């Protein structure tokens, strides 16, 4: 069988959406629209986009290494980092070095554009697979799943592409009238003086490819996404009592959306993780892995939110 060196590699561009669409369908068995891919990978709000590659065997797309540039804040400084996602290789082309070759080509491109590090939400298995590329474990997130008391209709809808898209439309219609001003919503990690994604009007406009919104619950503000459950991307609360009232409001909203649960994904040591852990049983979730290109970064000051996920 030919090795990775015998294939053709092309930087992602606007001519590749149908090729990428076919990879999603063949490998993930997921029908995604060209419009969704265009919007997800249009990170021009950061000043750069398409810092990654596809592989082809002749005219056939066979592998892809997904990468989404993000603007990161730490103190008064901003810089670029990249969230890697959508790593796809056709089954018949696996174990030929395609993932590693695509990754190294993407990393070289990222370095040329000033990217400081890459990160991803890993399982134990995928982090082990990335170890030869130099990836390290940073921290493990915790999931808190809060039942809403209704059957999980939204979960059932999202098992098929068509019903999932219909539920997403319901989510947009339900969330739209309640949207709070996103221009004044900051990343909770950044407000604590830690490194995190820089929230801005441009960032939230980019995120419009999913049904998400900033909502106000009696003074506490939450960034939520409608999906198989009601996902909470980030949350600002004043004290335990206000958090309890916010959870009541989130439950009410989740029931309207047919969601059987509310899902938080939090970093260890944060106030939200501690408060949720005192109320609900948490379980270990993703390992946040990273590959720094700059050893001067203060890695201990970096926390992640659910909203950092590419599909949020």
C-alpha positions as CSV (number, residue, x, y, z in Angstrom):
1,X,0.0,0.0,0.0
2,X,1.3,3.5,-0.7
3,X,2.5,5.6,2.2
4,X,1.5,9.1,3.0
5,X,4.3,10.5,0.8
6,X,2.6,9.2,-2.3
7,X,-0.5,11.3,-1.8
8,X,-1.3,14.9,-2.7
9,X,-1.8,17.5,0.1
10,X,-3.7,20.7,-0.4
11,X,-4.3,23.6,2.0
12,X,-7.9,24.0,2.7
13,X,-9.6,26.5,0.5
14,X,-13.1,27.4,-0.7
15,X,-12.9,24.8,-3.5
16,X,-12.9,21.9,-0.9
17,X,-16.3,22.0,0.7
18,X,-17.8,19.2,-1.2
19,X,-14.7,17.1,-0.7
20,X,-14.9,17.7,3.1
21,X,-18.6,17.1,3.1
22,X,-18.0,13.6,1.5
23,X,-15.5,12.8,4.2
24,X,-17.9,13.6,7.0
25,X,-20.5,11.4,5.4
26,X,-18.2,8.4,4.7
27,X,-16.3,8.4,8.0
28,X,-18.7,10.0,10.6
29,X,-21.9,9.0,8.8
30,X,-23.0,12.5,9.3
31,X,-24.7,14.7,6.7
32,X,-23.4,18.3,7.0
33,X,-24.3,21.1,4.6
34,X,-21.7,23.0,2.6
35,X,-23.0,26.2,4.3
36,X,-22.3,24.7,7.8
37,X,-18.7,23.9,6.8
38,X,-18.2,27.3,5.2
39,X,-19.4,29.1,8.3
40,X,-17.6,26.9,10.7
41,X,-14.2,27.2,9.0
42,X,-14.5,30.9,8.1
43,X,-12.4,32.2,11.0
44,X,-11.5,35.4,9.1
45,X,-12.7,37.4,12.2
46,X,-9.3,36.4,13.8
47,X,-7.4,37.7,10.7
48,X,-6.5,34.2,9.4
49,X,-8.4,31.1,8.2
50,X,-7.8,27.7,6.6
51,X,-4.6,26.9,8.5
52,X,-4.8,23.2,7.6
53,X,-4.7,20.6,4.9
54,X,-6.6,17.8,3.1
55,X,-5.0,14.7,1.5
56,X,-6.1,13.3,-1.8
57,X,-5.5,10.0,-3.6
58,X,-5.8,11.2,-7.2
59,X,-9.1,13.1,-7.2
60,X,-10.4,11.4,-4.1
61,X,-10.4,13.1,-0.7
62,X,-9.0,10.7,1.8
63,X,-8.1,12.6,5.0
64,X,-8.4,16.0,6.7
65,X,-6.9,17.7,9.7
66,X,-9.4,20.2,11.1
67,X,-8.1,23.4,12.6
68,X,-9.9,26.5,13.9
69,X,-7.9,29.6,14.8
70,X,-9.1,31.6,17.8
71,X,-8.1,34.9,19.4
72,X,-6.8,34.3,22.9
73,X,-6.5,36.8,25.8
74,X,-4.1,36.9,28.7
75,X,-4.0,40.2,30.7
76,X,-3.6,43.0,28.1
77,X,-2.2,40.7,25.4
78,X,-4.0,38.9,22.6
79,X,-2.6,36.2,20.4
80,X,-3.6,33.3,18.2
81,X,-4.2,29.7,19.2
82,X,-5.8,26.9,17.2
83,X,-8.4,24.4,18.2
84,X,-7.9,21.1,16.3
85,X,-11.0,19.1,15.5
86,X,-12.6,17.0,12.8
87,X,-9.7,14.7,12.3
88,X,-10.9,12.4,9.5
89,X,-9.2,9.5,7.6
90,X,-11.0,7.0,5.4
91,X,-10.8,3.6,7.0
92,X,-9.0,2.0,4.0
93,X,-6.3,4.7,4.3
94,X,-5.6,4.5,8.0
95,X,-2.2,3.5,9.5
96,X,-0.3,5.1,6.6
97,X,0.9,8.2,8.4
98,X,-1.7,10.5,7.0
99,X,-2.8,12.0,10.3
100,X,0.8,12.8,11.3
101,X,1.7,14.2,7.9
102,X,-1.3,16.5,7.7
103,X,-0.7,17.6,11.3
104,X,2.9,18.6,10.7
105,X,2.0,20.5,7.5
106,X,-0.7,22.3,9.4
107,X,1.7,23.1,12.4
108,X,4.2,24.6,10.0
109,X,1.5,26.8,8.5
110,X,0.3,27.8,11.9
111,X,3.8,28.8,13.1
112,X,4.2,31.0,10.0
113,X,1.0,32.9,11.0
114,X,2.1,33.4,14.6
115,X,0.0,30.8,16.3
116,X,1.3,30.2,19.9
117,X,-0.2,26.8,20.6
118,X,-2.8,24.2,19.5
119,X,-5.2,22.4,21.7
120,X,-8.0,19.8,21.5
121,X,-10.6,17.9,23.6
122,X,-9.2,14.4,23.8
123,X,-10.2,11.0,25.0
124,X,-7.4,8.9,26.6
125,X,-7.0,7.0,23.3
126,X,-6.7,10.1,21.0
127,X,-4.2,11.8,23.3
128,X,-2.0,8.7,23.3
129,X,-2.2,8.7,19.5
130,X,-1.1,12.3,19.4
131,X,1.8,11.8,21.9
132,X,4.3,11.1,19.1
133,X,3.5,14.6,17.7
134,X,4.5,16.2,21.1
135,X,1.1,16.6,22.6
136,X,0.7,16.9,26.4
137,X,-2.1,16.6,28.8
138,X,-3.1,19.9,30.4
139,X,-6.2,19.1,32.5
140,X,-9.3,16.9,32.5
141,X,-12.7,18.6,32.4
142,X,-15.6,17.5,34.5
143,X,-19.2,17.0,33.2
144,X,-22.2,17.8,35.3
145,X,-25.5,16.5,33.8
146,X,-28.6,17.9,35.4
147,X,-31.9,16.2,34.6
148,X,-34.9,18.4,33.7
149,X,-37.6,15.9,34.5
150,X,-38.9,15.3,31.0
151,X,-38.1,12.6,28.4
152,X,-35.0,13.2,26.3
153,X,-36.9,14.2,23.1
154,X,-34.1,16.4,21.9
155,X,-31.5,13.6,22.2
156,X,-33.8,11.4,20.0
157,X,-34.2,14.1,17.4
158,X,-30.4,14.5,17.1
159,X,-29.9,10.9,16.2
160,X,-30.9,11.7,12.7
161,X,-29.6,14.6,10.6
162,X,-33.0,15.7,9.4
163,X,-34.7,15.8,12.8
164,X,-31.6,17.3,14.3
165,X,-31.8,20.2,11.9
166,X,-35.5,20.7,12.7
167,X,-34.7,20.8,16.4
168,X,-31.9,23.3,15.7
169,X,-34.5,25.6,14.0
170,X,-36.7,25.3,17.1
171,X,-33.7,26.2,19.2
172,X,-33.1,29.3,17.2
173,X,-36.7,30.4,17.4
174,X,-36.9,29.8,21.1
175,X,-33.6,31.5,22.0
176,X,-33.9,34.5,19.7
177,X,-36.5,36.6,21.7
178,X,-34.4,36.1,24.9
179,X,-31.0,37.1,23.7
180,X,-29.0,39.5,25.9
181,X,-26.3,41.8,24.6
182,X,-23.3,39.7,23.7
183,X,-21.0,42.7,23.4
184,X,-20.8,42.9,27.2
185,X,-20.3,39.2,27.9
186,X,-16.7,38.3,28.7
187,X,-15.0,34.9,29.1
188,X,-15.2,34.0,32.8
189,X,-11.7,32.7,32.7
190,X,-10.4,36.0,31.3
191,X,-12.3,38.0,34.0
192,X,-10.4,35.8,36.6
193,X,-7.1,36.9,35.1
194,X,-6.5,33.6,33.3
195,X,-5.9,32.8,29.7
196,X,-9.0,32.2,27.6
197,X,-10.8,32.8,24.3
198,X,-11.4,36.5,23.7
199,X,-15.1,37.0,23.4
200,X,-16.2,39.8,21.1
201,X,-19.1,40.8,18.9
202,X,-17.2,39.3,16.0
203,X,-16.6,36.0,17.9
204,X,-20.3,35.6,18.6
205,X,-21.3,36.5,15.1
206,X,-18.9,33.7,13.9
207,X,-20.5,31.3,16.3
208,X,-23.9,31.8,14.7
209,X,-23.5,28.5,12.7
210,X,-25.0,26.8,15.8
211,X,-28.2,27.7,17.7
212,X,-26.6,29.5,20.7
213,X,-27.3,32.7,22.6
214,X,-26.3,34.8,25.6
215,X,-29.3,34.8,28.0
216,X,-30.0,36.7,31.3
217,X,-31.4,34.9,34.2
218,X,-32.2,37.5,36.8
219,X,-28.9,39.2,36.6
220,X,-26.8,36.1,36.0
221,X,-25.8,35.6,32.4
222,X,-25.2,32.3,30.6
223,X,-24.0,31.4,27.1
224,X,-26.1,28.4,26.1
225,X,-26.5,26.1,23.0
226,X,-29.6,24.1,22.1
227,X,-28.7,20.5,21.0
228,X,-29.3,17.0,22.3
229,X,-29.4,18.7,25.7
230,X,-29.2,22.3,26.8
231,X,-25.4,23.0,26.9
232,X,-23.9,25.8,29.0
233,X,-20.8,27.2,27.4
234,X,-20.0,29.8,30.0
235,X,-21.8,31.3,33.0
236,X,-21.4,34.4,35.2
237,X,-23.0,34.2,38.7
238,X,-22.6,36.2,41.8
239,X,-23.2,33.7,44.6
240,X,-24.7,30.3,45.4
241,X,-28.3,31.6,45.6
242,X,-28.1,33.3,42.2
243,X,-26.6,30.1,40.7
244,X,-29.6,28.1,42.1
245,X,-32.0,30.6,40.5
246,X,-30.1,30.4,37.2
247,X,-30.4,26.6,37.2
248,X,-34.1,26.9,37.7
249,X,-34.3,29.2,34.7
250,X,-32.1,26.8,32.6
251,X,-34.4,23.9,33.5
252,X,-37.4,25.8,32.4
253,X,-35.8,26.7,29.1
254,X,-34.5,23.2,28.6
255,X,-38.1,21.8,29.0
256,X,-39.3,24.2,26.3
257,X,-36.7,22.8,24.0
258,X,-37.5,19.1,24.8
259,X,-34.2,18.6,26.5
260,X,-34.0,15.9,29.1
261,X,-30.9,17.3,30.6
262,X,-28.7,20.4,31.0
263,X,-25.0,19.8,30.5
264,X,-22.0,21.7,31.9
265,X,-18.4,21.0,31.1
266,X,-16.1,22.7,33.6
267,X,-12.4,23.0,34.4
268,X,-11.2,21.8,37.8
269,X,-10.6,24.4,40.4
270,X,-13.1,27.0,39.0
271,X,-15.8,28.4,41.1
272,X,-18.5,27.0,38.8
273,X,-17.0,23.5,39.0
274,X,-16.9,23.7,42.8
275,X,-20.5,24.9,43.1
276,X,-21.9,22.4,40.7
277,X,-19.9,19.6,42.4
278,X,-21.6,20.5,45.7
279,X,-25.1,20.0,44.1
280,X,-24.6,17.3,41.4
281,X,-22.4,14.4,40.9
282,X,-19.7,15.2,38.3
283,X,-17.9,12.7,36.1
284,X,-14.5,12.9,34.4
285,X,-14.8,14.1,30.8
286,X,-12.4,15.2,28.1
287,X,-8.7,15.5,28.6
288,X,-7.7,19.0,27.3
289,X,-4.5,18.3,25.4
290,X,-2.1,20.9,24.0
291,X,1.0,21.4,21.9
292,X,2.8,24.6,22.7
293,X,4.9,26.4,20.0
294,X,6.1,28.9,22.6
295,X,7.6,27.7,25.9
296,X,7.1,31.2,27.5
297,X,3.3,30.7,27.8
298,X,2.1,30.5,31.4
299,X,0.3,27.1,31.0
300,X,-0.9,27.0,34.6
301,X,-3.1,30.0,34.0
302,X,-5.2,28.4,31.2
303,X,-8.7,27.1,31.7
304,X,-11.3,25.9,29.2
305,X,-15.1,26.3,28.9
306,X,-17.7,24.2,27.2
307,X,-18.0,27.1,24.7
308,X,-14.5,26.5,23.5
309,X,-15.7,23.3,21.8
310,X,-15.8,23.5,18.0
311,X,-19.4,22.4,17.8
312,X,-20.7,24.7,20.5
